Amino acid sequence: MLDIATGSKATALPILRVAGLHKEFNAGNGPVEALRGVNLTINKGEFICLLGASGCGKSTLLRIIAGFEKSTRGSVAVYGTEVDRPGPDRGMVFQDYALFPWLTVRDNISFGPRQRGVPTPTVVKETERFLDMVGLTAFADRFPHQLSGGMKQRVAIARVLANDTDILLMDEPFGALDALTRSKLQEELIEIWKTTKLTVIFVTHSVEEAVLLADQVVVMTAGPGRIDCQIKIDLPRPRDVSSPEFNSLRRDVTRRLTSHVAGDRPVTATADS
């Protein structure tokens, strides 16, 4: 949605609104309910972590936001426009990288803009900018099989950024990486987020990762997936995982994540919880 006077997207609307979202899959013994009544509003520039155990529907929710799957009921809207298909305003980063193995790092990053018909000088300039942003300029002419896992994920992130996306969707992108590489990429992702001012929706099942990265943690219950609570993470960055403040929040998020299993569901938190 554009503001006629400025040509920019209207700031009065949230960048993303999920309303009454339900999702059912057909199984051999009948329908399986993956999501039930999900409501979520995200403002431009927020870093949101969707946190929940495996099978809670968080990846399904992300794929519906991306436009890869359709909901059974309910709606997803970006700046008030309903999502019904994938689009360049929403870029997805997967755990398994999903790079084109026959293209170099540079060509993987530039693929999207070239497909959209962006002028070649602009493509070249922007590709070099994002290569530099993710620290891969020296590896620009290598192929994916010549890269480490961390490098592949940097390429995947840069490829999304090159598409001039508004919302960066990340489905457990660091889950397959070793601890040191994961920690380094977490730091780099925060720097990229600060630089680009993108809206990030990051799926994880790690409480520590969620508290480390997010402005707000959205806790989802086990299936059918529902939003149990939303917890604001009001800690300055960079965050120290060994600090008392960090560990207090981590314990609170862990309690909220697990309390519904014991039948002690917490009262839904507000953004100021």
C-alpha positions in Angstrom: 0.0 0.0 0.0 1.5 3.3 -1.1 1.2 6.8 0.4 0.2 9.0 -2.6 2.1 12.0 -1.3 5.3 10.3 -0.5 5.3 7.1 -2.7 6.2 5.1 0.4 4.2 2.3 2.1 1.7 3.6 4.5 3.1 3.6 8.1 -0.3 3.6 9.8 -0.7 -0.1 8.9 1.3 -2.9 10.5 3.6 -4.6 8.0 1.9 -8.0 8.8 -1.4 -9.0 10.2 -2.5 -12.6 10.7 -6.2 -12.9 11.6 -8.1 -16.0 12.7 -5.8 -18.4 10.9 -6.6 -22.1 10.8 -4.8 -24.8 8.8 -5.9 -28.4 8.4 -4.1 -31.1 6.4 -5.8 -34.2 4.9 -4.4 -37.4 6.4 -5.2 -41.1 5.8 -7.4 -41.2 8.9 -9.0 -37.8 8.5 -8.1 -34.1 8.7 -5.2 -33.1 11.0 -5.5 -29.6 12.6 -2.1 -27.9 12.4 -3.1 -24.3 13.4 -6.1 -23.0 15.3 -7.2 -19.4 15.5 -3.8 -17.7 15.2 -3.8 -13.9 15.5 -0.6 -11.9 15.2 0.3 -8.3 14.4 3.9 -7.3 13.5 5.1 -3.8 12.9 7.8 -2.8 10.5 11.3 -3.3 11.6 10.5 -5.8 14.4 12.6 -8.9 15.0 10.1 -11.6 16.0 11.0 -15.2 17.0 8.3 -17.9 16.7 9.2 -20.4 19.5 7.7 -23.8 20.0 8.4 -27.5 20.2 8.6 -29.6 17.0 5.2 -30.1 15.4 3.6 -27.0 16.9 2.9 -25.5 13.5 5.4 -22.7 13.6 7.0 -23.7 10.2 3.5 -24.1 8.7 2.6 -20.6 9.9 5.8 -19.2 8.3 5.0 -21.0 5.0 1.5 -19.5 4.9 3.0 -16.1 5.5 5.4 -16.7 2.7 2.5 -17.7 0.4 3.8 -21.3 -0.1 0.7 -22.8 1.5 -2.9 -21.6 1.8 -4.7 -21.5 5.1 -8.0 -23.4 5.6 -9.6 -20.3 7.2 -8.4 -16.8 8.2 -6.1 -14.3 6.5 -2.6 -13.0 6.2 -2.1 -9.4 5.0 1.0 -7.4 4.2 0.3 -3.7 4.6 -3.4 -4.5 4.3 -3.1 -6.5 1.1 -4.0 -10.2 1.5 -1.3 -12.7 0.8 -2.4 -15.4 -1.7 0.9 -16.4 -3.3 4.7 -15.9 -2.9 6.0 -12.5 -3.6 9.3 -10.5 -3.5 8.1 -8.6 -0.4 8.6 -11.8 1.6 11.9 -13.7 1.4 12.4 -17.1 2.9 15.6 -18.6 4.2 15.5 -22.4 4.8 17.6 -24.6 7.1 18.9 -26.6 4.0 20.0 -23.4 2.2 18.1 -24.2 -1.1 20.8 -22.7 -3.3 21.2 -23.4 -7.0 24.2 -25.8 -7.1 25.0 -24.9 -10.7 25.4 -21.2 -10.0 28.2 -19.4 -8.3 27.8 -17.4 -5.1 27.5 -14.2 -7.1 25.0 -15.7 -9.6 22.9 -17.1 -6.8 22.6 -13.7 -5.2 21.9 -11.9 -8.4 19.4 -14.5 -9.7 16.2 -12.9 -8.4 16.9 -9.3 -9.5 17.9 -10.6 -13.0 14.6 -12.5 -13.2 12.7 -9.4 -12.3 14.4 -7.5 -15.1 16.4 -5.1 -12.9 19.0 -3.2 -15.1 22.3 -5.0 -15.2 24.4 -2.1 -13.7 22.0 -2.1 -10.7 22.2 -5.8 -10.3 26.0 -5.8 -10.3 26.2 -2.9 -7.8 23.6 -4.5 -5.4 25.1 -8.0 -5.7 28.5 -6.6 -4.7 27.0 -4.7 -1.8 25.3 -7.8 -0.4 28.4 -9.9 -1.0 30.3 -7.5 1.2 27.5 -7.3 3.8 27.7 -11.1 4.4 31.5 -11.2 4.1 31.7 -13.4 0.9 33.4 -11.1 -1.6 36.4 -13.3 -1.7 34.2 -16.4 -2.4 32.0 -14.8 -5.1 33.0 -17.1 -7.9 32.8 -20.4 -5.9 30.0 -22.9 -6.2 27.8 -24.0 -3.3 29.6 -27.4 -2.9 32.8 -25.5 -2.3 31.4 -23.6 0.7 31.0 -24.5 4.4 27.5 -24.6 5.9 27.8 -21.2 7.4 28.9 -19.7 4.1 25.9 -21.3 2.3 23.6 -19.8 4.8 25.2 -16.4 4.3 24.6 -16.8 0.5 20.9 -17.7 1.2 20.5 -14.6 3.3 22.2 -12.3 0.7 20.0 -13.8 -2.0 16.9 -12.8 -0.1 18.2 -9.3 0.6 19.0 -8.8 -3.1 15.3 -9.2 -3.9 14.6 -6.0 -2.0 12.3 -7.9 0.4 10.3 -6.2 3.2 10.0 -9.3 5.5 12.8 -11.8 6.0 11.3 -15.2 6.9 13.7 -17.7 8.5 12.8 -21.3 9.2 15.4 -22.6 11.8 18.2 -21.3 9.5 21.0 -22.1 11.9 19.7 -25.5 13.2 22.1 -27.6 11.1 25.2 -25.6 12.0 27.8 -26.3 14.7 27.7 -24.1 17.9 30.5 -21.8 17.0 29.2 -21.1 13.4 25.7 -20.7 14.7 26.8 -18.1 17.3 28.8 -16.2 14.7 25.8 -16.1 12.2 23.5 -15.0 15.0 25.8 -12.0 15.6 26.0 -11.3 11.8 22.2 -11.5 11.4 21.6 -8.9 14.1 24.1 -6.6 12.3 22.3 -7.2 9.0 18.9 -6.5 10.6 20.2 -3.2 12.1 21.7 -2.1 8.7 18.7 -3.0 6.5 15.9 -2.3 9.0 14.1 -5.3 7.7 11.3 -7.0 9.5 12.4 -10.5 10.6 10.3 -13.5 11.6 12.6 -16.2 12.8 11.4 -19.8 13.7 13.3 -21.6 16.3 12.8 -24.2 19.1 15.8 -22.9 21.1 14.8 -20.6 24.0 18.3 -19.2 24.2 18.3 -18.3 20.5 14.9 -16.6 20.8 15.9 -14.5 23.8 19.3 -13.7 22.2 17.8 -12.4 18.9 14.2 -11.2 19.3 12.5 -7.9 20.2 9.5 -10.1 20.9 9.1 -13.9 21.4 5.9 -15.4 20.3 5.4 -18.7 22.1 3.3 -21.4 20.3 1.6 -24.3 22.0 1.7 -27.9 20.8 -0.7 -28.9 18.1 -3.0 -27.6 17.1 -0.7 -24.6 17.0 -1.9 -21.6 18.9 -0.2 -18.5 20.2 0.1 -19.0 23.9 1.8 -15.6 24.7 4.0 -12.8 23.4 6.9 -11.8 25.5 8.8 -8.5 24.9 12.6 -8.9 25.3 13.7 -5.6 26.6 17.4 -6.2 26.8 20.1 -4.0 25.1 22.2 -5.5 22.3 24.6 -7.1 22.1 23.2 -9.5 24.7 25.2 -11.5 27.2 23.8 -15.0 27.6 25.6 -15.3 30.9 24.1 -12.2 32.5 21.5 -12.5 35.3 19.0 -10.4 33.3 19.3 -12.7 30.2 18.9 -15.9 32.3 15.9 -14.5 34.2 14.2 -13.9 30.9 15.3 -17.3 29.5 13.8 -19.0 32.6 10.5 -17.0 32.2 10.2 -18.0 28.5 11.0 -21.6 29.3 8.3 -21.7 32.0 5.8 -20.2 29.6 6.8 -22.7 26.8 6.4 -25.7 29.0 3.7 -24.7 31.5 0.8 -25.8 29.2 2.1 -29.3 29.2 1.5 -29.5 32.9 -1.9 -28.0 32.5 -0.9 -24.6 34.0 -1.4 -22.3 31.1 -0.1 -18.8 31.7 -2.2 -15.8 31.1 -1.5 -14.4 27.7 1.3 -11.8 28.0 1.1 -8.3 26.6 3.8 -6.6 24.7 4.9 -5.1 28.0 5.2 -8.5 29.8 
